[in-house]
Amino acid sequence: MNVLLIGSGGREHALAWKLAQSPRLDTLFAAPGNPGIANHAELVPLKVEDHGAVVDFCRARAVELVVVGPEAPLVAGLADDLRAAGIAVFGPSKAAAQLEGSKGFTKDLCARADIPTAGYARVDNIEAARAALTPFGLPVVIKADGLAAGKGVTIAMTPDEAEAALTALFAEPGGEAVIEEFLSGEEASLFVLTDGDAIMAFGSAQDHKRVGDGDTGPNTGGMGAYSPAPVLTAALEQRAIDEIIRPTVAALAAEGTPYSGVLYAGLMLTNTGPKLIEYNCRFGDPECQVLMARLDSDLLDTLLAVARGQLADAAAPAFSDKTALTVVMAARGYPGTPETGGAIDGIDRAEATGATVFQAGTRMDGDRLVSSGGRVLAVTATGDSVTQAQSAAYAALDRVEFPTGFCRRDIGWREVERERA
């Protein structure tokens, strides 16, 4: 069958890499794709914002499944327009994608469905926000309500930091924010597939959001990840599914907005059990890279079962027992204004070690690969432990020549420390 993949980042490169391994695949198209994705798919110059053009392309090229990688097209309703045209799509409707599109929507749903999460207040002006801060004390979490590419969160440790965050959020008219209780514990990511009824666990991971070693500096879209996350034990995972995922899926279905796609739950593992930090309506980036590196079964079969509402009859995914770890190489200046145009060499040498290098912010400049964005590469390797996977990933990364790039040197550090204990 023919498949269209929407997106251009490292997540989409990982999806393309895994989809291309399916014996059921005839042609994989990608819009807009990137040079790495071009190794697995035919790139097409579609304007993804033009939903009619996407539908027309699918009809003209006999596309039977569309896989939407990033969140923005889902929040904009691309999945709705494809379904209305009779085209199967992996990804939630516009209404259901509000789980990521609006932090306030998700917090209100948690309140209605009694889903464990941090206490919160929704505010739409700076005066209300300042007043809402007092009951929470410090530290306090301040989030932009809408899409923020993983960077719209401030953990304010002082009144001045809280005021600076609010000033930035409400600098323009129409700003909305969610102020949350600060939760203590360790974070983990849980991925679950659902067709609106059936639920299928799809692995765990631990991301590293801060830009600097030791989890220092500002938040980014993610500087590395590993999977599985041992801290999310089987018992805690089942509890999260029963207390967080299942009530969410049931509530959305009951309200007439069933969720179909992947639910990515960011969890805080508190001393009273897992609590929901936030939902994403797509695979994480770079969590997708480590999930795909461990997936041994046919991704296309599974995504198609979700899109067709047949997940209950689908086989459970088969994951390797190995750990996968990915290290992001970002352009100098990220997460601020990244330096673009830097030359990249040595990907073949890195992959000769057995690693896989997923491309994100890259483009071709003549016959040279150069950086085009903030997060540029995700160097991914596997091992029998986090320590081994970390060693393999950095050994491969050190073969890449990217003078204007940088990376963290401690991805997986928490679990490495536990393994050494």
N, C-alpha and C positions, 0 to 999 in steps of 0.2 A: 504494500500500500504506500501511497504518497503522504508525506507528513510535512506540515509547515511549522517551523519553530520561530517564535517571536522573541527577539532580544539580541543583545550584542555584547554581553559581559562574560565574566568568568563562569557564572552559573550556567549560562546558555552554552558555552563551550563544553562544559562537563555533560550537560544534557545531550548535546549533539554527539559527543564522543560515545556515550552509552547507547543512544538511539541507533546510531550507525552500526552497532553490533547485532541488531535484531535481524534474524533471518526473514522476518515478515516485511521488512522495509524494502520498498522499491527505490523511491527517490526522497531524499530529505532536502527540503528547501529551508532557508533561513533568511529572515528579514529583521534588521539589516545585516546581522552577522558581524564577524570580524575575521582577520586573517587566519586565526586558529580554527575557527568554525569552518572556514572555507576548505579545510582538509577533510571535512566529513560531509559537507552539505553544499548545495548550489545556492549561492547568495543571490537574493533578488532585491531590487531597489524599490521596495514597497514603502509608502508612507503609512506607518502603522496607525497614525491618527485618523487616516481616511478609512473608516471601517468598510465603506462600500467597495473601495479598491481591494481590500483584503478579501472580501467575499467574492468579488469578481475573479481574483487570482485563483482562489481555491476552486471555483467552478471550472475555470479554463484549464487548470492543471490537474484536475481530478484528485484534489487533496481530500483525504478522508478523515484526517485528524489534525487539529491545530493545537500546539502546545504553547501556552503563553508563559514566558519566563518571568518577566518583571511585573511589578505591582501596578505601575501607572496605567497600562492598557486595561487591566482588569477593573481598576477603580473607575476608568472612563467608559466601561460597559462594552468592551470588545467581545467578551464571551457571549453577552446577550444577543448581539447582532449576528454573530456566527450561528448560534443556536436557532435564531429566528429564520435563518436561511437554510436550516437543515444540515448544518455542518457540525460534526462532533468536535468538542473542544475540551481540553483539560485546563480548568481554571474556573473560579467562581463568578457568579453574576455580579453586576455592579452593586446591587443591594447587599449581597453577602460579603463582598469585598470591603464593605465599610469596617469590617473587623480590623483591617489594617488602615483603611483610609481615614478613620476617625477614632482616635484614642477614647474620646468621650462616648461614642457609640458602644465600644466594647466594654467600657467600665459600667455603663448603664445596663447592658445585657447581663454582665456578671452580677449586678445587684438584683436584677429580676430573677435570675436563675440560681441564686445563692452559690455562686462559683467563688472559691477562695481567691482573693486578690487583695492588693493594698487598698486601704482607705483612700478616698479621693474627693476632689472638688473640681467641678467644671467652671471655667470663668471665661468671659468674653471681653473684659476690659481690665486695665492695669489697676484701677482702684479696687475692683472686686478681688483681683488676684492678691493684692497686698493684704487685704482683709482676711482672705482665706488662708494665708500662710501661718497665721498665729497658732491655730489649734494643732498644727503638725509639728511645730518645733523644728529643731535642726539635728541632723541633716534632713533636707527635704528634696523631693524629686519634682522637677518642673519639665513638662513635655509639651512640645507643639502638638496641636490636635491633629493636624493633617500629615500627609506623607513627608518624610524628612530624610529618607535614604540612610536611616540608621544613625543620624547625627543630630536629631532634634531633641536631645535629652540632656538636662543639666542636673547633676547631683550637687546641690548648693550646701556647702559646709558652713557658710557664714551669711549674715544678713546682706552684706555687700554683694556676694555672689548671687544670692537670690534676686536682689534688685537688678543686677546687671542682666540676668537671664530674662526677667520679666520685661525690662526695657527693650531688649532685642526682639522679644516675641511680639510686643505690641507697638513696635516702631511704625508699622503701617496699619491703616484702618482695616478692620475685619479680622484681626487676629483672635485666635481662640487657643486656650491652653487647658491642660489637666494638671492639677497639683496633687501629688501623691505622698502618702506615708512612705518613709524609707524602710525597706525590708532588709534584714540581715540574713546572710546565708551565702551559699554558692549558687551561681547561675548555671543552668543547663538548658539545652534546646531539645525539644521532642517534636518529631515529625510524624504526622498521621495522615493517611489518605481517607477520604470519604466521598461517597456519591450522594450524600444527603441523608442516607439511611445507614448502610453498612460502614464500619470503621475498621481500618487496618493500620497497625503500627508500622512505621517506616524508618526506624532508626533514631539514634540520638547523637548529639555532638556538643562540643563546648567551644564557643567562639571567644575571640580576644578583641574587644572593641577599642581599647585605648591604643593610642599611636605608639607609645614608648614601652620599652622593656620594664618589667615589674608592674605592668598595668598603670602606667603614668601618662599624663598628657591628655589632650582632648579625645572625645569619642570619634571613631571613624565608622565606615561601613563594615569594618572587620579586617583585621591584620593577620588572621590565621585561625585555624580550627583543627580539631581532631575528633574522630569518631571511632568507636562508640565513646560515650562519656560514662566511665565506671561509677562516677558519683551518683548518676541516676540509675539506681539499682532496679532490678526487675520488679521488686515490690513497690518502689516509689513510682516507676513508670506506670504500673497498673493502677495505682492510686490516682495519678494525674489523669489517666484516661477516664477512670470512673467518676472522678470529682470535678474535672475541668473540661475535657474534650467532649465526653458523651452528653453532658448537660448543654453544652454550647450547640452541638449539632441538633439536639432535640429542640432547643429553644428556637433556633433559626427555622427549622422545618415547621414548627407549630405556628410561627409568625408569617408563614408564606414565603419565606426567602431561603429555601434549602441551599446548603453549601455543598458544592461539588469541586473537588480539587485537593490540594495539599493544605493542611492546617499546620502551621509552624508555631508552636507554643514556646515562648520564652518563659522559663520557669525560675522562680527563686526557691531553693530548697531550704526552707526555714526549719526551726526546731519544732514546729507544729505540723510540718508536712509541706508538700509543694503548693506554691501559690503562683497564679498567673501574673507575669509582668506585662506581657503584651502578646498579641497575635500578629503573625504575618500571613498573607494569603498566597504565598509562593515559597519555593525552596529558598533557603538562605544563601547568601554569598559572603563568605566562602564555605559554608556548611555543605552546600550541594556538591562541591568538589570532593569532599571526603566521603559523603554518602555514595556517590557514583563510583568512587574508587573501590568501595567495599561490596557493591551490588553485583551478585553473581547471576541473578535471574534476568529475564527479558523485560527491560523497562517499558518498551512499547506495549507489550501485552497488558501490563499493569495499568498504564495510563489510559489505554483504550477501555479497559473494564470500568475505570472511574467515569470516563466521559460518556459511556453508554449506559450507566446506571446498573452495571452488572458486577459490582465489586464483591458482593456476597458469594458469587460463584468463582471468583478468581483465586488462584493459588497465592499463598503468602509469599512475600519476597524472600529471596535467599541472600543472606549477607555473609561475607567472609568473616572468619573469626579473627582475622588480623585487624590491627589498628591502622587507620589512615590518618595522616597529618599533612596539612597544607600550610605553607608560608607565603604570605602575600608580599610581593615586591611592588612598592608604590613609588610614584614620581616625587622627587624632591619638592617640598612645599605642601604636600598633602597632610592633613585634610583641609588646609587652606587653599591657596591658589597653586595648583601643581605646575611644575615645569614640564612642558610638552616638547615633543620632537627629539627626545634623547634616543640614541641608537641602542638597539638590543641585538646581542649576538650570543651564540652558545647554547641555544635551546636544544639542538640536536645532541650536544655533548652532555647536557643535563639529563636528557631522556635516555642516553646510553647507559646510565646507571640503573635503569629500571623505573625511574620516576616518570611522572606525567606533568607537563607544564601546560596549564590552562591559561589562555590569553583573555584579557579583559580590556584594558585601555590601550589597544594597539591599532596601528594602521600601517599600510605600506607607503613608503616614500620612494618611488621608483622601485628598485629591487631590494631596498633596505627596510627592515622592520623597525618601527620607531614607536615611542610612547605617544598616546593621545589623550590620556586621562589620568585620574588620581591613582586608582589601583590598576596595576598594569599586568602583572603575572601572578599566578598561584601555583607554586611549585609543590607537587603532591607526591607523597611516597607512603609505602606501607611497611609494617614490621610486626613482630610478635608482641610488642609492647609499645607504649607511647614513647619510651626512651629510644627504642630501636627505630621507630618511625620518624622521630625527631632527627636522629642522627642521619638517617637516609635522606630526609628532605633537605637538610642543610648541606649535605655533601653534594647533592644535585644542584642546589641553588648556587653554591660557590663556583660552579662551572659556567654560570650565566654571566655575561658581560653586559652590564647596564649601569654605566658610570653615574648617570643622573638619577638613579633609583636608590631606595633604601628599604630595609626590612627590620622587623623585630628579630632578635636572636634567641628568644626564650619561649616560642610558641609551645604550649603543652606543659609549661613549667610546674603547674600545680600537681599534675598527675606524675610527672617525672620525680618530683620530691616525694610523693607518696610511694612510688615504686622503689625509691632508694631507702626508704625508712625500714 
